[in-house]
Every structure is written in C-alpha cells, then in structure tokens.
C-alpha cells in the first residue's frame, strides 16, 4: 500500500488532460486506502526496536502470526535483523517491495539492492545494542523479582536459588513475566529471555555471561563441565568457581546439589521420565566420580514442581512409580492416577546413599522453608505446563560456587 501522501503528490506532477486521467485512475486506490484507515494503527517510537516491539505486542494481543511487510527494498535486510532478534519462528513474515512514487520537486531514485547483499557486521551489532538498551529500559511486570532459597545449602560457600515468575518483562499471559526459556514454538524471543536472566542475575548476584543451563532431553545424561559437552543432557556438575549452572522447571523438578566439603555442585531437570531413569542419582554419581565427593556430604534440594495434588499420568506409566513405592501413586486403579514424582525422587536418592536429613522437599512442613510448592496450584508464583498448555513459561533452579 502506497501512503496517501505519496499518492496525492503524484497527481500534482501532471498537466492538463493527462493530469485528470491520472487522478481518475488513482481514485480506486485512494478509496481502498480510505477504507483501511479505520483498521490502521500508527506506531510512533524513538527507535526502530521500540516500534517493532510495540507492533509485536499488538500482534500478540490478537494472537496473529502471519505478517506482511511492505517497505523499500533497501530497508529489507536491515529490518530482517530486527525481526530475527525480536520474533521467533512462530511468526511468518512476507515481504513486498514498496514502489516509491517519484516526486516532481525532488527527483531521487534509490539504486536497486543486489541480491544476497549482507548487512555490515557493525550495523548488525548496532541493532543488537539498540534492542538490548530498549529492553533494559522496560519496567518489570507482575511485581519485583522473588528468589526462593534453601537453608540446607550453606550460603557462605554457594550462591543458589529458584526463580519465580515475577519481575521480568515477558508480557504474554502464560509467559508473564520472568520467563527464562525460548523456543521456536513460543512467542518470547531469546533477547527477552536474556533480559529476564540479566535481571535475575543482578538480583541474585551471579554473572549471566558465565551461566550454563542443561539442554533437556528428559533422560539421565550428565554433563561434566570442562569436558566435551553432549548435544543434550538433564544433569550438569562443576567444581569451577564463579560458574552458574541451572536446570529449568515448569512442573518438572529443578534439583540442586551441593557438597560443602569438596566444594562441588550440580543441577538436574527431573520430569517423570527423568525421575524413572534416575537423573538425580546420575548427577550425584557424577559428583562422586569426578570430584571425589562423599555421597553422605551431598545436600539435595527439590525446587518448585507439580505436586501429587495435580499431576496425573496414564496407568501404564503410573505402574513404574508404583514399583518404586505404592505411596507414589494415588487412585492407582483409575485410568490416570495421581503421581508424586517428588516422593519417588526422594526414595531413589535415599536408596543411593543420600542422607534423609540432607534432602529438602515438600516433606518440610515449615512454609517459610518449603520451597517445593506445587507449580500448578500457584499461578501467581510459578509457570506450569500442566496448567497453562503448550505456550508455557519456565522458571529455573541455579547454583554456583562463590569465589
């Protein structure tokens, strides 16, 4: 669509009958534009990043994902850099070249852009900086950042915590506001997650540039930091100071491990599959074999996760938890029994030699210390896949060894 001002200016460049015929030929286009005016929204912002972010918000409010962009060819590569950073694969962009009308008073024609032309690296870096500065300027949503901590992990040696959903900039309801995971299926791009992480890191006191999150596969592989990193893993361990390791959770359990004697730590993502595959004990065993930890010295804290009050699995899967302990299953004879993945995790840890007093989970009755709250039951505090569906947000458990 050519802006109305450009169409009007085109008619002033003709003389006599030629001008009249041109005006008549433009009338349908003018009428089309007038009919669109009631559905148009003009976005005015100081920067392109701010304008596109506002446009993204409008698209998300209407749950739209197919966008047609009409702009001069010279601007296309520039805009694509913004789009790569501010949008995900959920959005589909179609580009159409804007044919700029020539102006009698100022005849200037842009040279056509050659195919495959690459935007200079310094321009791309400036765009990234512009986006970052804009996101940093945004106010936090849903209140301030809240970090849950356990008294079981000594804070003179370790920095640790479990994030909640408040204090970030994610605005989509199921992702609001401190979402810490981006994927091709969600509407939060990596730059928003990065900004949320930066704010969490500032509040917690760790360096976001030395942050490592597990690459979940719902299995039991463990990455030993300093060795070759696997393509996917649900556990991670380290004895390096100043490095923060983390595991996500949005119903699955983020599990933290700390050995104050050998000064080593770990994090694991334990969903129902990982629980049955023993990912928590696999993480413990990695600390023992790699850093010489004594299993009796290792402290284990289970973070916020879906509780037995809400979580169900098909009967065939429930059988596996029943074999661990019948108390892990409620309404066993139903088609979808209720499952207690926390109890199962505790039982497997104790069977592996972790002392009962060195495990913190929902068996702690003091609410000031009970950090294993049900994610599905507390929508104001936590994200939940079980509750919110496929476009869910993610919190994390994190830990590092202090310098």
FIGULUM-706274 format. One record per residue (C-alpha): residue in three letters; x, y, z. Coordinates in pm, whole numbers, padded with zeros to 5 digits, always signed. Each point is the difference from the previous one (the first is absolute). Example, Ala and Ser with C-alpha at 12.3 -4.5 7.8 and 13.67 -1.06 7.14 Angstrom:
BEGIN
Ala+01230-00450+00780;Ser+00137+00344-00066;
***
This chain:
BEGIN
Unk+00000+00000+00000;Unk+00143+00339-00101;Unk-00055+00267+00266;Unk-00278+00251-00077;Unk+00245+00289+00002;Unk+00205-00162-00276;Unk-00308-00066-00212;Unk-00113+00358+00036;Unk+00343+00133-00088;Unk+00005-00209-00318;Unk-00304+00182-00140;Unk+00165+00341+00027;Unk+00264-00094-00258;Unk-00231-00021-00296;Unk-00133+00274-00228;Unk-00335+00048-00179;Unk-00211-00297-00108;Unk+00282-00240+00084;Unk-00027+00112+00364;Unk-00378-00059+00004;Unk+00035-00351-00141;Unk+00270-00084+00257;Unk-00222+00126+00284;Unk-00288-00213-00123;Unk+00223-00309-00015;Unk+00113+00060+00358;Unk-00350+00035+00145;Unk-00049-00375+00065;Unk+00334-00016+00186;Unk-00094+00305+00204;Unk-00336-00150+00088;Unk+00169-00328+00104;Unk+00235+00189+00227;Unk-00284+00201+00154;Unk-00185-00325+00079;Unk+00309-00134+00179;Unk+00043+00304+00221;Unk-00241-00128+00264;Unk+00214-00314+00034;Unk+00339+00168-00003;Unk+00208+00077+00305;Unk+00291+00241-00019;Unk+00295-00083+00226;Unk+00235+00283+00089;Unk+00317-00078+00195;Unk+00345+00147+00047;Unk+00171-00314-00132;Unk-00075-00279-00243;Unk+00041-00253+00283;Unk-00266+00178+00206;Unk-00238+00022-00297;Unk+00035-00367-00093;Unk-00037-00110+00361;Unk-00325+00198+00021;Unk-00119-00158-00325;Unk+00088-00344+00139;Unk-00212+00072+00308;Unk-00296+00092-00220;Unk+00041-00318-00203;Unk+00019-00211+00315;Unk-00311+00164+00145;Unk-00190-00119-00308;Unk+00183-00335-00016;Unk+00119+00079-00354;Unk+00303-00167-00153;Unk-00007+00069-00376;Unk+00133+00348-00080;Unk+00040+00174-00334;Unk+00268+00267-00013;Unk+00003+00261-00276;Unk+00315+00210-00011;Unk+00269+00125-00240;Unk+00237-00275-00110;Unk+00295+00190+00149;Unk-00151-00036+00348;Unk-00079-00371-00017;Unk+00330-00146+00126;Unk+00012+00257+00278;Unk-00348-00088+00121;Unk+00070-00372-00019;Unk+00272+00039+00263;Unk-00251+00155+00240;Unk-00249-00276-00077;Unk+00252-00277+00067;Unk+00062+00139+00348;Unk-00349+00112+00100;Unk-00213-00284-00143;Unk+00009-00380-00006;Unk-00093-00265-00256;Unk-00361+00029+00118;Unk-00028+00308-00222;Unk-00001-00019-00379;Unk+00111+00312-00186;Unk-00079+00073-00364;Unk+00188+00286-00166;Unk-00115+00216-00287;Unk+00208+00276-00155;Unk-00147+00347+00029;Unk+00005+00177-00337;Unk+00075+00356+00105;Unk-00180+00257-00219;Unk+00225+00258-00163;Unk-00038+00360+00111;Unk+00018+00289-00250;Unk+00158+00231+00253;Unk+00266-00245+00116;Unk+00087-00261-00261;Unk+00211-00257+00183;Unk+00001-00369-00076;Unk+00162-00258+00224;Unk+00239-00245-00161;Unk-00142-00352+00007;Unk+00152-00226+00261;Unk+00192-00294-00134;Unk-00117-00348+00094;Unk+00188-00163+00286;Unk+00141+00324+00134;Unk+00104-00046+00362;Unk-00051+00266+00263;Unk+00336+00122+00136;Unk+00099-00163+00330;Unk+00023+00333+00178;Unk-00358+00086-00101;Unk-00128-00331+00135;Unk+00189+00063+00326;Unk-00153+00347+00031;Unk-00347-00148-00045;Unk+00066-00257+00273;Unk+00121+00277+00230;Unk-00308+00211-00076;Unk-00232-00292+00079;Unk+00184-00082+00323;Unk-00010+00361+00121;Unk-00371+00023-00071;Unk-00084-00324+00183;Unk+00209+00107+00299;Unk-00208+00318+00020;Unk-00330-00187+00033;Unk-00167-00020+00342;Unk-00030-00334+00179;Unk-00342-00163-00011;Unk-00201-00181+00268;Unk+00207+00145+00285;Unk+00364-00038+00097;Unk+00227-00299-00037;Unk-00045-00271+00262;Unk+00264-00267+00059;Unk-00064-00303+00219;Unk+00298-00133+00196;Unk+00061-00302+00222;Unk+00173+00009+00338;Unk+00133-00349-00078;Unk+00258+00143-00243;Unk+00266+00204+00188;Unk+00002+00354-00137;Unk+00360+00068+00103;Unk+00114-00248-00267;Unk-00278-00008-00259;Unk-00223+00250-00172;Unk-00330-00162-00092;Unk-00371+00049-00045;Unk-00319-00079-00186;Unk-00157+00268-00215;Unk-00371+00077-00005;Unk-00209+00161-00272;Unk+00009+00363+00117;Unk+00236+00286-00080;Unk+00070-00051-00371;Unk-00119+00167-00321;Unk-00189-00286-00171;Unk-00353+00130-00058;Unk-00189-00294-00159;Unk-00227-00137+00276;Unk+00135-00356+00013;Unk+00360+00130-00020;Unk-00036+00303+00227;Unk+00228+00119+00133;Unk+00340-00158+00076;Unk-00007-00277-00259;Unk+00346-00156-00034;Unk-00032-00220-00306;Unk-00046+00069-00370;Unk-00082-00243-00277;Unk-00126+00002-00358;Unk-00347-00087+00130;Unk-00034+00292+00242;Unk-00048+00372-00052;Unk+00279+00116+00232;Unk+00320+00051-00203;Unk+00343-00070+00143;Unk+00069+00372+00058;Unk-00290+00024+00245;Unk+00113-00312+00184;Unk+00353+00143+00009;Unk-00129+00323+00155;Unk-00203-00194+00257;Unk+00312-00200+00086;Unk+00206+00320+00030;Unk-00249+00137+00253;Unk-00002-00327+00194;Unk+00381-00009-00001;Unk+00019+00357+00131;Unk-00243-00081+00280;Unk+00167-00330+00089;Unk+00361+00112-00042;Unk+00131-00226-00277;Unk+00154+00076-00338;Unk-00243-00073-00289;Unk+00296-00032-00238;Unk+00123-00312+00185;Unk-00342-00163+00024;Unk-00064-00356-00124;Unk-00342-00162-00019;Unk-00057-00370-00067;Unk-00112-00097-00350;Unk-00298-00208+00099;Unk-00080-00334-00158;Unk-00215-00148+00281;Unk+00265-00268+00053;Unk+00295-00050+00239;Unk+00316+00118-00177;Unk+00229+00225+00209;Unk+00244+00262-00131;Unk+00330+00036+00187;Unk+00100+00363-00049;Unk+00342+00022-00161;Unk-00051-00313-00206;Unk-00165-00037-00341;Unk-00355+00127+00022;Unk-00266-00251-00115;Unk-00270+00106-00244;Unk-00256-00045+00275;Unk+00012-00074+00373;Unk-00222+00042+00304;Unk+00270+00023+00264;Unk+00306+00223+00033;Unk+00278+00010+00261;Unk+00300+00225+00066;Unk+00269+00089+00251;Unk+00091+00325-00178;Unk-00049+00319+00197;Unk-00206+00282-00145;Unk-00182-00221-00248;Unk-00377-00018+00046;Unk-00176-00319-00105;Unk-00376-00039-00023;Unk-00291-00229-00075;Unk-00342+00110-00126;Unk-00337-00099+00138;Unk-00363+00063-00079;Unk-00147-00305+00179;Unk+00320-00206-00039;Unk+00225+00024+00306;Unk+00306+00226-00008;Unk+00235-00182+00239;Unk+00309+00163+00155;Unk+00298-00187+00149;Unk+00272+00142+00226;Unk+00300-00159+00172;Unk+00146+00251+00247;Unk+00294-00232+00078;Unk+00136-00049-00353;Unk-00150+00328-00118;Unk-00182-00142-00300;Unk-00354+00049-00121;Unk-00254-00122-00251;Unk-00340+00065-00152;Unk-00248-00238-00161;Unk-00330+00017-00185;Unk-00221-00284+00119;Unk-00333-00057-00172;Unk-00187-00325+00035;Unk+00216-00171-00263;Unk+00324+00132+00147;Unk-00114-00101+00348;Unk-00058-00358-00110;Unk+00335-00001-00184;Unk+00176+00117+00318;Unk+00133+00338-00116;Unk+00043+00124+00360;Unk+00220-00291+00106;Unk+00187+00022-00331;Unk+00088+00359+00096;Unk+00109-00112+00348;Unk+00212-00279-00149;Unk+00169+00248-00235;Unk+00098+00218+00298;Unk+00137-00304+00181;Unk+00201-00134-00295;Unk+00127+00335-00131;Unk+00066+00200+00317;Unk+00045-00267+00266;Unk-00318+00099+00185;Unk-00131-00218+00281;Unk-00365-00075-00063;Unk-00074+00068+00368;Unk+00125+00360-00033;Unk-00220+00094-00297;Unk-00303+00221+00069;Unk-00295-00024-00240;Unk-00282+00252-00036;Unk-00309-00062-00213;Unk-00144+00319-00145;Unk-00354+00105-00093;Unk-00174-00268-00207;Unk-00341-00149-00063;Unk-00129-00176+00310;Unk-00188-00327+00055;Unk-00310+00216+00049;Unk-00009+00078-00373;Unk+00227-00223-00205;Unk-00142-00298-00186;Unk+00149-00260-00234;Unk-00151-00283-00205;Unk-00033-00326+00194;Unk+00288-00172-00182;Unk+00245+00274+00102;Unk-00143+00010+00352;Unk+00095-00366+00043;Unk+00369+00096-00008;Unk-00047+00240+00290;Unk-00205-00258+00189;Unk+00299-00236-00024;Unk+00221+00262+00166;Unk-00251+00038+00282;Unk-00379-00042+00002;Unk-00023+00330+00189;Unk+00125+00176-00316;Unk-00336-00071-00164;Unk-00351+00104+00099;Unk-00314-00154-00152;Unk+00215-00270-00158;Unk-00296-00184-00154;Unk-00115+00303-00199;Unk+00087+00062-00365;Unk+00224+00296+00098;Unk+00123-00031+00359;Unk+00154+00291+00193;Unk+00381-00021+00018;Unk+00246+00130+00259;Unk+00328+00048-00191;Unk+00155+00176+00302;Unk-00050-00300+00229;Unk+00140-00227-00270;Unk+00306+00225-00035;Unk+00057+00003+00377;Unk-00028-00380+00022;Unk+00249-00051-00284;Unk+00243+00249+00157;Unk-00019-00165+00342;Unk+00045-00341-00165;Unk+00317+00138-00159;Unk+00145+00107+00335;Unk-00112+00363+00040;Unk-00086+00059+00364;Unk-00371+00076+00063;Unk+00091+00314+00193;Unk+00199+00123-00301;Unk-00304+00006-00228;Unk-00247+00287-00004;Unk-00337-00041-00165;Unk-00368+00037+00087;Unk+00043-00220+00307;Unk+00124+00318+00171;Unk-00310+00141+00168;Unk+00134+00345+00088;Unk-00145+00216-00279;Unk+00282+00254+00035;Unk+00238-00276-00107;Unk-00225-00208-00225;Unk+00115+00097-00346;Unk-00138-00309-00172;Unk-00337+00161-00059;Unk-00238-00134-00266;Unk+00050+00200-00318;Unk-00350-00081-00127;Unk-00165+00120+00323;Unk+00177+00340+00010;Unk-00059+00188-00329;Unk+00108+00327+00163;Unk+00344-00144+00086;Unk+00089-00265-00257;Unk-00035-00114-00359;Unk-00164-00333-00070;Unk-00017-00199-00322;Unk-00271-00217+00156;Unk-00212+00308+00073;Unk+00086+00244-00281;Unk+00037-00220-00307;Unk+00271-00003-00271;Unk+00093+00370+00009;Unk+00117-00021+00361;Unk+00275+00192+00176;Unk+00294-00145+00188;Unk+00172+00066+00332;Unk+00341-00134+00101;Unk+00205-00126+00291;Unk+00358+00132-00002;Unk+00316-00050+00203;Unk+00365+00108-00006;Unk+00309-00019+00219;Unk+00099+00335+00141;Unk+00346+00140-00072;
***
